[in-house]
């Protein structure tokens, strides 16, 4: 009887070890995949920012007067908003 209990216990321990090993492998695979996905997303994001900056640089070169006027108007409005918020308090 004792041998039967020991055999069942050892079988259950071996089965549990196999399940833990499979779960660990699945977890590591999922982590590796998510790291690769994050790397690709970061690269795409960096490429998008670089492209955005290049487009804006070209737009400023093509339309310098409009750019200066827009920047001045934006600064003027932002300054007015800040001044209004400061005076309110």
N, C-alpha and C positions, 0 to 999 in steps of 0.2 A: 504494500500500500504506500509506504513512504517513497519507494522508488517511483511509483506512478505519479505521485504528487511532484516529486523533483523533476521528472521528465516533462510533465505539463508546464511546470514553472520555467524550466530552461527553454522549452519551445516558445512559450509566451514572451520570454525575454529576448530570444532571437528574433521573433516576429516584430516585437516593438523596436528593436535595434534596426531592422530592415526598413520599417516605416519611418523612423526618425531619419535614417540616411536618405531615403527618397524625398522626404519633406525638406531636408537641408539642401539637397541638390536642386530641388525645384525653387527654393528661395534664392539660392545663389544665382541660378539662371535668370530668374525674374529681376534681380538686382542688376546683373550685367546688362540685361536688355534695357532696363530703365536708364542706366548710366549712358548707354549708347544713344538712346532717344534724346536725353538731355544734351549730349554733345552736339547732335545734329541740330536740335532746336536753337542752341546757342550760336552755332555757326550760321544758320539761316537768319537769326536775329541780327547778328553782326553784319552780315552781307546786306540786309535790308537797311540798316542804319548807314552803312557806307554808300549805298545807292542813293538814299535820301539826301545825304550831304552833298554828293556829286550833283544831283539834280538841282539842289538849291544854289550851289556855287555857279552852275551854268545859268540859272534864272537870274541871279544877281548880275552876272556879266552881260546878259542880254538886255536887262531892264534896270540900269543903275539908278535912274532918277526915281522910278516908281518904288524901288527898294528903300531909298533914303527917305522919301515922303512917307511910306508906310511905317518905317521904323520910327520916324519923328512922331507921327500921329499916335502910334502905339505907346510910345514913351510918355507923350503928353496926356493921354487918357489914363494910363497907369498912375502917373504922378497926381492927376486930379483925383482919382479914386483914393489913393493913399492919403492925400491931403484932406479929403472929405471924411475919411474914417478917423483920422487923428482929431479933427475938429469936433466930431460927434461925441467924443469921450470928454 
